[in-house]
Amino acid sequence: MTKANSTTDETIEAGAVCIVKHWLDAPKIDENTLADDLTRHFYYTLGRDKVGESHLYLYNALALTIRDRLVARCRATRQHLHKQKTRQAAYLSLEFLMGRALGNALLNLDMTDSSRAALSEYCTSLERVAEAEHDAGLGNGGLGRLAACFLDSCASLGLPVMGYGIRYEYGMFNQSIDNGHQIEQPDNWLREGHPWELSAPEQAVRIKFFGHVEIYKDKNGREHRAWVGTQDVLAVPYDVPVPGYRNEVVNTLRLWKSEATDEFDLSEFNAGSYSEAVARKNLAEQITMVLYPNDASENGKELRLRQQYFLSSASLQDILRTWVSRYGEDFSDFAQYHVFQLNDTHPSIAVAELMRLLLDEYELDWDAAWQITSTTMAYTNHTLLPEALERWSVPLFAKLLPRLLEIIYEINARFLAEVALHWPGDHDKQRQLSIIEEGPVQHVRMAYLAIVGSFSVNGVAALHTELLKQGLFNDFYQLWPQKFNNKTNGVTPRRWLAHCNPGLSQLIGSKIGANWVADFSQISKLRDLAGDKAFQQQWREVKQANKQRLAAFVKARTGVEFDVGMLFDVQVKRIHEYKRQLLNVLHVIHLYDRIVRGDVEQFVPRCVLFGGKAAPGYYMAKKIIKLINNVADVINKDPRCEQLLKVAFVPNYNVSAMEVICPATDLSEQISTAGKEASGTGNMKFMMNGAITIGTLDGANIEIRDAVGAENFFLFGAKAEQVEEIKRHYNPSQLIAADEDLARVMALLECGHFNLFEPHLFDDIIAAIRSPNDPWLVAYDFPSYVQQQQHAALLYHDQDAWTRMSILNTAASGIFSSDRTIQQYSDEIWRLTPM
């Protein structure tokens, strides 16, 4: 080293010491300074001098005040990890349905009371200020919300896990209902800023698209490939702190935003070609513009593949860059310290991208690169529906990602050689297992790539994993049984009980102590209190208060008035035929028919609440929303139903809505066709809050029923192993004719009673119910569903018995904490050491 270089290095090192010293000497921020910091941010950071009618600026001031505390802890967490070479996990997910951040952060930092006190000086409440926050709707439903729960649990367990996702400018669309129809509006959730994030433009990475591959040889005669002539975009990171529960750990969710490498072509701009000059910038920014573009068109497919590659490449480059900055380009022990969890099939292109980076950028040979890739990648499958697995046409892949396609072909060739060894001469087996699917147009089967390139493949509920092993991925299971394992999903008890249901949380804490929030297994202590009459009364009082809150919410959103003395029967989730909102609305029509006929002896009054969004291009799902709203309109206007039945469809269902809904629910509808739902997590949230489940033996329902006992679960419907046999001889019209209740329901539908001025509106739904090819078996399961609904209603008459069941459901929900799930991921897949 030259003297000049030495001096420069010493200067840099001295500067680094000064920075660290300055940080250590920085003014402390804690609970005692919270009120002063809030005022400082309100008056100086935001430049406000009065609150006014909007609480937006006060919310932003409080968010920045809390973020200061999170940043300090996040820095300390990073410093701890940098002190030692520690194994870390990266959680790659195209969705993170985070919801609102403020309430969760205050709970985890134990700053709720101090924030209330600080806000009282502004003559307002924490609840009013919290309402100013927009949901971060970066997900469609269960998959994204699960990822958010997992990040909370990772931080709460002190595990070194970093989330990687996309910073969509427009999240899950806003839904309104117009004359019963779903109307979609853009969800511009960033329009008023996002105070929780910190941008790091200096850590942007370059992502390649298009171009071609050139082959060259180095001076030693070794052949290399260069991906050249590409159209590059920048991936700019935005970091969101993720606090653990009162343990000083703050992990990070890194969200990537796409930007153009150049703002625009100045020469074209000066020449007057304004639109052409900014075209590349617009094309680059499209990648992270909208959550899940509609892929019905070829352009939509291309954009979605660009999103998946953009996430995977940016995240892997980020991790490799950090490694090289600390340890140089020696990757010999990289796999000992890194694991990548692929949340569903969306980021499975990470398998090929890690190979590309190691081969092309760091010049490892194939065997060394594959050893690293195949021992660091782990794949979680979330679906049993083959049509939900990612498949991309080879021509699209060749155009957009030519170097990646080369690598996938090579992975496939080596894999098929292994298949040939296992099944000699079985060319059909090779075709079945090939990553490249043959046909008029070849396709890349991304789930197959994920399985081949991963050391772990897990399902998300016991039944789901068995169905993967015995059905969807059976050939792979025969080849590599050791790869397959189950990790039943869970939800965080912090948000889904402690935060969303403070009344119940306080009641539980007064009986079993407050430690249950951090150690949710302690919730089982409630079992001893289930028969205590005084405790049951307190439990009911909390439930009634929650029902009052939900009734006000429903009235504000829909205009429908719910009576809190009625049974609250709730189904809120993504609208999909397999989730069978249709079966639920048929039962509602059955109840309406009973009322109209005067069959109201032992009739238990109930309020039925629906909520959920249909994918913009999903015709039948939108029709089902229209049917629900039409049925609700008829029932709510009929004076005979006034005291007996109310129905509402709450628009724009999201995380914040669920926080109001699940604490107030009496009966939780989890009624998917058996063998179709991978797990479900809404079922767990309702259970935690004391709702009783009516459901099929599908997904995690099986484990919920096992945990709480069959007598505390309303079971109906065909079992998964029966479904295929039923389909062979399925004759729904015969079933309808044989069942008086279903025949009456179908008669009301078919005569147009719910669409008097909209002829033939529901013909497609009627045809689907009557079709011998109905895969959802709606008509088959209807009679047992009605029977169990009647059983639930009769039990609701006995409030002591119902309350006991409610308490037992909460008491048995301990194993459905995401803390348990994440601990299993850590112990059995990631092998992490807690901080």
Buried (B, 14 or more C-beta within 10 A) or exposed (E): EEEEEEEEEEEEEEEEEEEEEEEEEEEEBEBEBBBEBBBBBBEEBBEBEEBEEEBBBBBBBBBBBBBBBBBBBBEBBBEBBEEEEEBBBBBBBBBBBBBBBBBBBBBBBEBBEBBBEBBEEBEEEBEEBBBBBBBBBBBBBBBBBBBBBBBBBBBBBBBBBBBBBBBBBBBBBBBEBEEBEBEBEEBEBBEBEBBBBBBEEEBBBEBBBEBEBEEEEEEEEEEEBEBEEBBBBBBBBBBBBBBBBBBBBBBBBBBBBBBBBEEBBEEBBEEEBEEEBBBBBEBBBBBBBBBBBBBEEEEBBBBBBBBBBBBBBBBBBBBBEBBBEEBEEEBEEBBEBBBBBBBBBBBBBBBBBBBBBBBBEBEBEBEBBBBBBBBBBBBBBBBBBEEEBBBBBBEBBBBBBBBBBBBBBBBBEEBBEEBBEEBEEEEEBBEBBBBBBEEEEBBBBBBBBBBBBBBBBBBBBBBBBBBBBEEBBEBBBEBBEEBBBBBBBBBBBBBBBBBBBBBBBEBBBEBBEEEBBBEBEBBBBBEEBBEBEEBBEBBBEBBBBBBEBBBBBBEEBBEBBBBBEBBBBBBBBBBBBBBBBBBBBBBBBBBBBBBBEEEBEEBBBBBBBBBBBBBEEBEBBBBBBBBBBBBBBBBBEBEEBBBBBBBBBBBBBBBBBBBBBBBBBBBBBBBBBBBBBBBBBBBBBBBBBBBBBBBBBBBBBBBBBEBBEEEBBBBBBBBBEBBEEEBEEBEBEEBBEEBEBBEBBBEBBEEBBBBEEEEEBBBEBEEBBBBEEBBBBBBBBBBBBBEBBBBBBEBBEEEEEBBBBBBBBBBBBBBBBBBBBBBBBBEEBBEBEEB
